[in-house]
Amino acid sequence: MVKPYVIIGTGAAGIAAAERLRLLKPEAPIQMMSVDEYSHSRCMLHKYLGGERDEKGLSFVDEDFFEKKNIMWGRGQAAKAIDPKEKRVIMENGYQPYEKLLIATGSVFGIPPIPNFRTAANVFGFRGLSDAQKMNKAIEELNAKHVFIVGSGLVGLDVAYALIERGIQVTIAEMADRVLPLQTDAVSARAYQELFEKAGAVFKLGIGAGDSVVNEKNQITAVKLSNGEEIPCDFVVCAAGVRPNLSFLEGSGLAVERGIVVDECMRTSDPDIYAAGDVTALSGIWPNAMDQGRIAVANMCGQQQKYTDTFCIKNTINFFGLTMLSVGEVEPKEEGSQVYTRECRNAYQKVIVRDGVV
């Protein structure tokens, strides 16, 4: 029996890899598996949570992608462990042998060490469709009216935007002194903050959550801020940090640091196992993840290609019709940098130059 090429994950890296693999290996068996039952764009999750799209509307590939490419897809199948010696992926019920394996399991949300946050029944993240589905269920079951969000980065504001669309009051706590602290400066941050506030959002900037109140159902009913203020809520969303999805690799022997350790060919410490996307901790940017997936499978097929684009500070943002492109440093970090800005009625531009280079 011919062992298939196996790809764990149907996100940006996994799908791009599968598409390229089919081109390089027209007849080879390809098996994909994913925790979620729908392939989806993480960037579009807020449209599902906001009620604008259903699960099928989140897909970034054609509905017949897997059939057309002759790719087997194990929906709702979570990898529980990897056995490199036997060359197989261990699942809940059985195992999947592989010829070559690509791990593209993405990232998972982190929960800060705030009392009750890691044990309460109504604390959620927002990294995958299953997270959004759990939150959607909580909104209906709890008849949610007020949600507390930890973090005002892209994920936090995505959640806030979607909940506002559903008429839910949101309070957003951010340790930094502005929203979108990694992508904006004071001017651009203020523009987005004003739009969210106009829509009803409340920001607590420069303030962290320090404690919480829990009811008899083990649900957080209020969050206590570090300044003593208490914010009532129906549930909490943690959007202040992510980490590579590595839990199933324990005991596999694969080299892991912040993420799965890979070389320039996206090869792990095992010559038959590759990794791409967030799970490598190289870059959280969608196009980079797709490039990593394509380069990984090229090398799996015997071609020699290297991944060199490790630059990951680039974002496009659009909230309430206000668009922004943010690339590289948003504040000067070294002496001798020149800052050039230009403002007009409907635009703001800023460039930081150091040693004659943007």
Disulfide bonds with the S-S distance in Angstrom:
none
